[in-house]
């Protein structure tokens, strides 16, 4: 999901700044960086509590998912109303989209880091210096 988000936000950031978006986090204030990290941490902690068994109660629960928990399910109830074949198909499609987004994100990061120019929008070619 993070790679999917990055593929949406990188072009949006570059359309406003006209510089490579992979370094925009470096330009944020320390307060904004802390806020982003805390919000991401809260979201990830919520998913850990929601989906993983507590290993402190029983050591056999280490790295075990709770029954009926689907990783990445935010609880909107969209997939639960489908039959098994539709449910399995949608999960596989989402997994493939996530893989494609991860590969594409890696390519975008590498190209922007190598060429030091934004891939999605440039105000002019003077940025190549």
C-alpha positions, -999 to +999 in steps of 0.1 A: +000+000+000+029+024+007+042+019-028+007+026-042+006+058-022+040+068-034+031+064-070+002+088-065+020+114-044+053+116-064+037+131-095+016+154-074+047+167-055+067+171-087+039+190-104+041+216-077+079+217-069+094+207-103+122+189-084+126+152-077+101+142-051+123+115-035+141+142-015+111+163-005+109+146+029+144+160+036+131+195+032+103+192+057+105+208+092+114+185+121+079+189+135+063+178+102+087+148+099+078+138+135+041+141+128+043+120+097+063+093+115+039+093+145+009+090+122+024+061+103+034+044+135-001+047+149-016+032+117+009+003+117+004-003+154-033-005+149-029-031+122-005-051+144-030-051+173-059-059+150-043-087+131-016-105+150-019-128+180-003-115+212+030-134+216+034-122+253+005-144+264+018-176+247+051-180+229+034-202+203+016-171+191+048-156+178+043-145+142+008-159+140-021-140+125-055-140+141-082-162+126-103-145+099-078-116+095-067-106+061-035-085+060-041-050+047-078-052+054-088-018+069-123-031+079-145-013+054-164-046+048-161-045+010-146-080+005-166-098+032-198-096+012-184-116-017-184-154-022-152-173-020-142-173-056-148-135-060-130-129-027-100-149-038-099-132-072-100-097-057-073-106-032-050-119-059-057-088-081-049-065-052-017-085-044-006-082-081-013-045-081+008-041-050+037-060-065+035-039-097+034-007-076+065-019-056+085-026-087+074+006-103+083+026-072+118+011-071+123+020-107+111+056-101+134+060-070+164+047-089+158+068-120+153+100-100+183+092-079+205+085-109+195+113-132+186+139-104+156+152-124+119+146-118+103+120-140+068+133-141+070+171-146+098+195-153+095+233-155+125+235-178+156+215-185+179+237-164+175+212-136+199+188-152+229+205-137 
